[in-house]
Amino acid sequence: MRFDISVPNIGDLGTLIELGVEADRADWDGYFVWDHMRFHEGFPVPVFDPWVALGAIAARTERVRIGTLVTPVARRRPWKLARETVTLDHLSGGRAILGVGLGYPPDADLELLGEERDDRVRAAKLDEGLEVLTRLWSGEPFDLGGEYFQVRETQFQPAPLQRPRIPIWVAGCGRTGRRSGALRATTASCRSRSTNAGCPPRSAPTSSRGSRVPVGRSPPAS
């Protein structure tokens, strides 16, 4: 039995990619990359874009599931994220998974870059951003007039290879920010727990913890 592993998008880019290739060769279930802009204030390290790195990994692997843990949807344009995830899904032959949450740390990775720090605002943007994202993945035309995102007469093609959609893992934390052990697989659960969603990356399941999150099936349509 193998498990999932998540690694920081910091350090040496070649090593980051080679670890993904080795995970595929060793029959690991999943290989996930953190999605940071910065790491910690006062601790400068090389940081690389996770989507570009995952594209390189997808081109050199065959079976391992790949994705991010955790992408802070609140700081993203959901239409750009839709293009990135669908491109990765096609490039990997339907192996992409999107891990989402509020993001961490809220100062160095968000506030100091001009992004929203307040948990409730980021949670609301997470909910709304996922609504836009899943509607764009559907390949059908739609309109959405949200509080944070507005979409008019928009239709994206192609749709993801995975149906009904790319799996979404939502990191869930309690109000204290301590790990709850939850990685939800539906958009609906994200909405119901929006004020508490978004653990630090250390909450992601890894081989060292011996925990496993199923990656073999797409979750039910939301």
N, C-alpha and C positions, 0 to 999 in steps of 0.2 A: 504494500500500500504506500502511495506517495501523497504528498500534501502540497499546499500552496506556499509560496514564498514571496515576500515583498521586500524591495530594496530601495534605498534612497536614490533620488535622481541627482546625487552629488558625487564628487570624487573624480574618478577616471572614466571617461565615456567608453573607451574600449573595453574596460572591465565590465561595465554595466551591460553592454551588448553581449559579451562573451558569456556572462553568467546566464543570460536568457537562452543562449544557444545550448549551453551545458544542461540547463534545466529540461530542455526538450529532449536531449539525448538520454538523460537519466530518467525519463518518463515521469517527471513531475506533472501534477495536474494543472498548476497555474503559476505564472510569473508576473508579478505586479510591481509597478514603479510608482514611487511617491510623486506628487504633483506640487512642488514648491517653486516659488519665485525666488525666495530667500530661505535661509534655514533658521538662523537665530541672530538677533542683533548682537554685534560685537564678536561674531564668530564667522568671519568670511571664509567661504569654501567655494570651489567650482560647482556651479549648478547648471544642469542641462535640461533642455525641453523634453518632457517625457514622451510626447507624441511622435517627435522625430526619432527618438531612440526606439520606441516601440515599432515604428515602421521598419527600421533596420532589422529589428529582431524578428518581425513577422516574415520578412523576406528570406530569413535564414533558418526558419523553423517549420515544423510540419504539424505538430499535434498539441503542444502546450497552449493552454488558454492564456491570453495576455490582456493587460489593461492597467488602469491607474487605481491607486489607493493613497490618498483620497483627493479627488478633484473638487475644489471649492466652486460650485456652480455660480455662487453669488458674484464672483469676480470675473465671470466669463460672459461672452456674448453667446447665448445658446445656439444661434444659427452657425457660428464658427465651430462650436463644440460638436454640432450635428455633422458638419462636413468632416471634421477630424475623425470622429468615431466611425462613421460609415466608411470612410476611406480605409481606416485600419481594419474594419470588419471584412471588406472586400480583399484587401491586401493579404490578410491572414487566412482567407477561405472560411470565414465565419467563426473566428475564435476570439473575438473581442468581448471584453466585459468592461463596464464603466462603474467604477467605485466613486461615490459622491459623499459629500458632507459639507460642514461649514468651513473647514480649513483650520490650520494651526501652524505656528502660533499666531494669534490675532494681531500682535504688534508688528513684528518683523516681516511677516509674510503678507499682511493686509494693510493695517492702519498706516504704516510708514510709507506705503506705496500709494496712498490716497484712496484705499478701498475701505468699505464699511467694516467697522469693528463690532457693532452691536449684534449680539447673537440673534435676537428676534427679527431684526431686519434681514440679516443674512439667511435666516430660516425661511422667511417669506419669499425672498428672492430665489432660494433653492427650490421651493415648491413651484413657483411660477416658471422658473427656468426649466424644470423637468417637464412641465406641461408643454411648453414650447418645443422642447427637444423631442419628446415622444410624438408630438403631432407632425413635426418635420420628418421624423423617421418613417411615418406612415406612408409617405409618398402621395398623400391626398391633399388637395387645396384646403386652406382654412384661414380664418381670421381670429385674432385674439387681441382684445384690448385690456391688458393687465395694468396693474399699478406700476410695475417696473419695466415690463417688456410689451411692446406693441408690434403686432404682425398684421399686415394687410394683404389679402389676396395672394398668398404665398404657397408654393408647392415645390418641394425638393425631390429631385431624382438623382441617383438611384436610391431605392430603399435599402436597408441593410440586408445582407444575405440571411441572417438569422431571423426567424419568424416565431412569434409575432413581432419581436423586436430584439435589440441587443439587451442582454441581461444588465440590470442595474442593481448594484449593491449599495445600500445606504448605511453609513456608519452611524450608530446610535449611542449616545452617552446620557448619563443622568445629569441633573442640574449642577452637580458639583464638578462635572467635567471628568469624572472617573469612568474607567472603562466598564461598559455594561456587558460586553461580550456579544453584542448584537450586530450583525451585518444583515440588514433586511434586503429582500430581493424584489420588492414591489414598490412602485411609485406611491401607492396608496399608504403604505406603512410610513413612508417618508412624510407624507402630509400629516398623518396622525401624531407623529412624534417630532414635528418640525422644530419646536422650541428647544429640543434637546439633542438634535442630530449634529454630528460632526466631531468625532473624537480626534485627538492627535493621531498621527500615523502609527504610533506604537500599538494602537488598538487593533490593527489589521492582523488576521490570522497568519501565522508563519509556522514553519516546520519546527522551530525551537520551542513553540508552545504546545505542539502536538495537536492543535485544533485544526479542523478542516471544514471548509465551506464548499458545498457541492457546486461544481462548475459545468456539469455535463448537460444541463438543460436550460433553456430560456424560461424565465418565470412566466406566469400567466399574464395575459394582456391586462393592462390597467384600465 
